[in-house]
């Protein structure tokens, strides 16, 4: 009776709101990046320290889990630094990081900071006038690989063993590629994986010639001889969208249950055809996902904490709990790159994953 007497004092809408459950939280909690730059580089060191990068010479850093993002000094600000597009960033801690600029010829560059991005030093400039860098990855503090589009009939591959201070170009036969038909997508800095302990490096490609999975193995000799890293291309095309300059494989990852590759056609963001594939044999064979993500995807990563895969793209994100065989939508945001727990996108978009809002497994 007590509730009955209170009802007339409430409007219908207020009463309905009081009785309805609270709306579910968003899986990605937006953060203030302080910029409108297009962001494609993101590297989370430990979930507390992270670095992001993008257009207009933009580099950002957080040391408090994203509660505050700080704008870094622009590398080469006195000359053309503000025109550079930093598609990739690799960080070791709160003070040391390398950013990769992607662009034609000498617009592809690497800068390194050791003082928390107060200052930057140019460590490498693309020696190929027709080149374009797409991805940079390190395994540990010393060993890394830099990957670019084909030049002179081969994918551009450089390897470092001293934290990016010196880069050696590689020329094995397995890197042969036709630049008019095949390229790497500089969409999220995740088309490349480096496993130094296993002496293996993997990358994926796309273009009118189709989508491929390439495996490189071997160690760079101390003397710097550049001929000893062998690369093998998968004997068959990946089961992903292909046939156009905007289609193919964009990102890959390996988790406890195998590998996952995502992509599609970035000109058709809502087309889910050929957007994901999985492998249970280390990449020897790949199978198309039976229920693919709900659109083009540019980045994918395994979450050890949640024991699932997350993939993101320009029309949202998806998760898979069965190692890439099937996917279910997570959100409909606009994203480019992923380094858990962070995700970045156009117009300065940065968000942090809210595990509590990820749908539970069946």
Secondary structure, 3 states (H helix, E strand, C coil): CHHHHHHCCCCHHHHHHHHCCCCCCCCEEEECCCCCCCEEEEEECCCCCEEEEECCCCEEEECCCCCCCEECCCCCCCCCHHHCCEEEEEECCCCCEEEEECCCHHHCEEEEECCCCCCCEEEEECCCCCCCEEEEEEECCCEEEEEEEEECCEEEEEEECCCCCCCEECCCHHHECCCCCCECCCCCCCCEEEECCCCEEEEECECCCCCCEEEEECCCCCCCCCCCCEEEECCCCCCCCCCCCCEEEEEEEEECCEEEEEEEECCCCCCCCCCEEEECCCCCCCEECCECCCCCCCEEEEECCCCEEEEEECCEEEEECCCCCECEEEECCCCCEEECCEEECCCCCEEEECHHHCCCCC
